[in-house]
């Protein structure tokens, strides 16, 4: 089979719910169809395919050594996303496998091309479904759809990924993946740094840590026309003060970011002073100490500005994960020798790599995103940049011989 990254990505993008862009959430017909297409592509390249009942797919190419390197990413998408997010990592991994099978070369180390499911968390919890399971971190009894309450076990019982005898393999680091020693993920940057600077590839050295806060500021609801300004305890005014000062707090820490992207007001009436305002704060930094200090500073500001009371719930706290220095150096060397324009950088978004990085030597490669657009039908990355990433991984794999 003649394999092309562009053809794979275009074909995969057709497995989507109706509407703009690509909508491919886990445990749906679109996901099931994509699952079958990826399996078929792997088999056509001569890979030995294993699958589990969560929709995880692994195509194995036997090397001269039993130790294995995993190349891959996720195939689920956000609602009305683009056709490159996640899928590029699978496409590039398959291109590496296609190089070896096409030339009849057995790599020194075995290769596992991995396609993970529900990384985005569109169906189950806060995401990383496949990678959590592989790493032994998944608590199935606690996993459910946050909107409907439907449990993961209920989805599994429907047999979405068990057609034709598939879906019965145990894909975990201590079982089928016990010989895996490295994880390498290629992904679009989801930011505009590489594109803006006309660079061709990024080598990721850190995936930032992430804290999410859900904040409630309470005041007193009252009539908007009859309550004097000096007697008001307006929750919205307090929330506005807090939200407007958060960017300034974040700028005090190099590379840190903090975002308020969702806000809810009660009673949300134009003639009533708001009695309660709730909002979410997303705080990220490659330095865990900076992130903790920023979280404390934001919490102190909330307590200071709340007119009656406040509540701060930490819903997520993920540590920053450093990529393996030896892999970062190896990718740098290959890019430099090939005269690629590259940058060593941090990832401000979460990826499967942050879980694998807790257990395996891990690195990521970034592909430039036009104007930094991601999670959108307008998402675009150049095929030639993906082919460069594939060549970097081919050169790396050959260097191990």
N, C-alpha and C positions, 0 to 999 in steps of 0.2 A: 504493500500500500504506500502510495506517495502521500506523505503527511505535510500539511501546511497549517501554520498557526492561524492565518487569516480565515481559512475555510472552517477550521474547528470552531473558532469563536463565532463566526457568522451562523453556522448550523446550530450551535448551542443556544444562541440568542433567540431562536425561533420557539424554543420551549418556554413560553411565557403566557401569563394570563392576559386577556384583552386590555388594551390601553396603551398609553405612551411608554416607550422604553421597555425594560425587562422587569417583569414581576414573577419571581420564581421562589416562592416560599416553600419550606420543607413540608412533607406530608400532604402534597397536592398532586394533581394529575400532571401539572407542568414539571414538577420536581421528579416525579416518577419517570416521565418521558426523557428528561435530561439524564437521569440515572442510567437508563437503558442505552442511551446514545454514548455516554462516556464508557460504559462497559464494552460496548461494541467496538469503539475506537481502540481501546486498550487491547482487546483480543485481536483486532486486525493488525496490530503492531507486534503480535507475538508475545504479549505479556500474559503472565499467569494471574488471573483476576480473583480477588477475594472481596466479599462484601459482608456487612453486618446489617441488622434490622433497623438501624438508625439512618441508613442511606449512605454510609461511608463506603468508599470504593478505593481499593489498592491494587495497582498493577505491578507485578514483580518481574524484574529482569535479573536473572541469576548472574552473579559475577564470579570471578575466580576465588574470592573470599566470601564467607557467609555473612560477614558484617555488612550492614546495609545503610545507604544514605537515602533519606526520604526527600522527595521534591514534590511540592504541591501547594494547594490552597483550597478555597471553598467554591462550591457551585451554586449555592443559594444566593438570593438577592434581596434587597429591600424592595418595597413597593415602588414601582415606576423608577427603577434604577437604570444603570447603564449595562452594557454588555461586556465590560472589561473588568470591573471590580470582582476580585476573587478568581474569575474564570481564567485570567491571564496566567496565574500561577500554575494551573493545571495544564494549560496550553503549552507553556514553556517547558514544564516537566516532560510532557509527551514528546516535545521536539527533541529533548535530550535522549529519551529512549529510542526515538525513531532514528536518530543518528547512529546509534550502536547497532540496532537491529538491521538497519538498511545497509550498513557496511559489513555486517557479519562480524563485528568486533565484540568480544566479551569484555566488559569493564572489569577493572581490578576488584572494586567493591560492588556488591549487589545494589540495585536501584529499586526503590519503591515509589511509584508515582501515585500520589495521594489526592483524592478528591473528598473533602469534608463537607458536612451538611449542617445547616442551621447555625453557621458562624454568626450571622447577623442577629439571631434571636428573634426572628420574625414570627416564629410559632411557639417556641419553648423558652420561657424565662429570659435570662440576660445573655444568651448566645453561647457560642463555642460548644455546641452539643457533641459533635464528633470528637473534637480534640480533648474535651473533658473526659469522655469515655475512654479514649485511647490512653490518656495519662492517669486513669484511675481516680479521677476527681468528680465524676458524675454521681449525684445523689438522685437516683431515678424517682424515689418516692416523693421528692420535693419538687420535681419538674412538672410544670403545667403551663398551659396557655393563660397568660395573665388576663386576657380579655374575657375568655369564656370559662376558665377554670378547668378545662379538659386536661386530663393527666397525660403525661408522656406514655405511660403504660397503655392508656386507651388508644392512643395513636398507633403504638406498636402492634396492638392486637388486631388492627385493621389490615395489617400485612402489606403496607405500601411498598416495602423494599424486599419482598420475599418471593417474587415471581420466578418461575422456572427453576426452583430449587435454590435460588440465591438468598442472601441475607442471613446465612447461618454461621458465618465465620466469626471468631472471637478476636477482634482487631484491637489488642491492647499491648502496651509496652512489655508486659510480663507474659504475654502469650504469643500471638502471631508476629508481633514486632519486637521480640526479645533480642534480636540481633541488630536492631537499629542503633546507630551510633551518632548520627547527625540529622538535623532537619534544616532544610533550606527552602525558604518561601519567596517566590517572586510575586510582586503585587504592584498595582499602580500606586503612585505616590499619594493620591487624594489631597494634594496641596499643589501650590504653584511654584515652588522653589526651583525645581529642576527645569521646568519649562521656561520660567522667567530668565534663568541664567544660561539658557541654551546648552544644558548639559544632557547627556545621553543615558546616564544610569546613576542610581544612588545605591550606596552601600550603607545599610542601617547598623548603627552601633548600639542604640538603645531603643526600647519601646517604652514610652512614658508610663508612669504610674497614674492612676485615675481614682479620684474620690468623687462620689456623687452625694450631694446633700439635698434633702427635701425639707424645706423651711416653711413654718407656719408663723406668721406675725398676727397677733390678735390686738384689736382695738375695741371701740364701742360703736355699734351702728346707731345712727340717729338721723333725724330729718335734715336734709341738705339745705333747706331754706331757713329753718328756725334755730339752728345751733350756731352760736357765735364762734368765730374762728379760735378765740383764746380758750374755749371750753371743749374743743374737739380732741378726740383720741382716734385719729384717722389711720387705719392700718395701711391704706394705700400710700399715703404720704411717707410713712415710715419705711415701707418696702421700697419706694422710689429712691429714698436716700441711700438705703443699703445697696440697691442694685447699681446706682450711679457711681458708687465708690469702689465697687468690686474690681473694675479694670485697673484702677490706680493701685490697689493693693497687689494685684497680680504683677504689675510692671516692676515691682521691687525685687522680683526673683527672676533671674535671667532664664529665658526659655519657658517660663511657666505661663499658662493660660487659664482663664476662668470665664465661664459663660453661663448666663441666665437665659435659657431658651424656652422655658415654659412658665406661665404665670396664670393663676386662678384667683378671681376676686369673688367675695361673698358679702352681700347678696347680689352683687353685679347689677345694680339698678342705678339709673342716671340721677335719681333724686334722693339717694340714700348714701350716707357716709359709710364707706366700707368698714365692716367690723372684723373681717378676716381676709388676709391675703396669703396664698400659698405659692411658692415658686421653687424651681429646681436649680441647683448650682452644680456645674460640671467643672472640676478642677484637675488640671493635668500638669505633670512635670517629670522630667527624666531624673530629677533628684528627689528621693523620697522625703528627705529632711525638709527641703524647701516646700514640698507639697503639704507636709504636716503643719509647718509653720503658717502657711497661707490659709489652710483650713481653720486653724485656731484664730487667725486674725479676722477672718470672715465671720466666724461664730461670735467673737467678741463684739464686732460691729453690730450684728443682729441683736444681741442682747442689749446693747447700749441704746439702740434706736427704737426698740419695741415699746409702744405706748402702754400696753397692759401686760402682755406676756408673750412668750414665743416657745416654739418647739423646733428642734433641729434633729432630723433623723438621717443617719448615714446609711444609705442604701447600697453603696458599693465602695470597696476600698481595695484596689489592685495595686500591688507593688510594681515599681519600675523593673524592667528586665533587661539586663545587659546581654548583648549578643557575644558569642565566643570570640575573644580577641584574635585567636589564630585563624578563624574563618574570615573575620573582617579583614585581616592583613592579607590573606590569600586572595580574596576578591579584589582588594585594592591593587595587588601586584599584577593580577591578570588584566584588569582594566588599564593599568598604567602601561604594561607591555604592549597591549593592543592599541594604545593611543586613543582610548575612549575618553571623552570628557565626562568625568564622574565627580561625585561629591560623597563624602562620608557624613552621615546625618542621623538625626533621631526620627523616630516615627511618632507622630502625635495621635495616631489612631491605634485602636486595638486590633490584634491579629491572632490567628491560631499560634503563631510563632511565640507569643508571650507565654503560652502554656507549655509548649514543647521546650522552651528555653529554660524552664525550671528543672528539666531532667536530662536534656541532651545538649551537646554543642549545637548552637543554632545561629543562623544568620539570615538576613533578608536582603533582597535586591529590589530596588524601586524603579519603576518605569515612569517617565514624565507624563503628567496629566495636563492636557491643554487647559490653560487658564486656571488650573487647580480645581476643575469641576469634577465632582464625584457624586455618587448616589443620585444621579440625574440622567435622563435620556440624552442630555448634551455631553455626557462623558466621552472623552476621546483620547486615545493614546496611539502612537505610531507603531505599526507592525515592525518596522526596521529596528526600533528600540527593543522590542520584545525579542527579535532575532539576535540582537547583541547580547541580551541577558542569557539566552539559550547557549550562545557560543561561550560566554564566560563559564557557564556550568559544565559544558562539554570539556573545555580546557581544564577546568578544575578536576573533573573526574579523570581525565587522561593523566593529569599530573600525579595522581595517586598510584599509578602503575609502577 
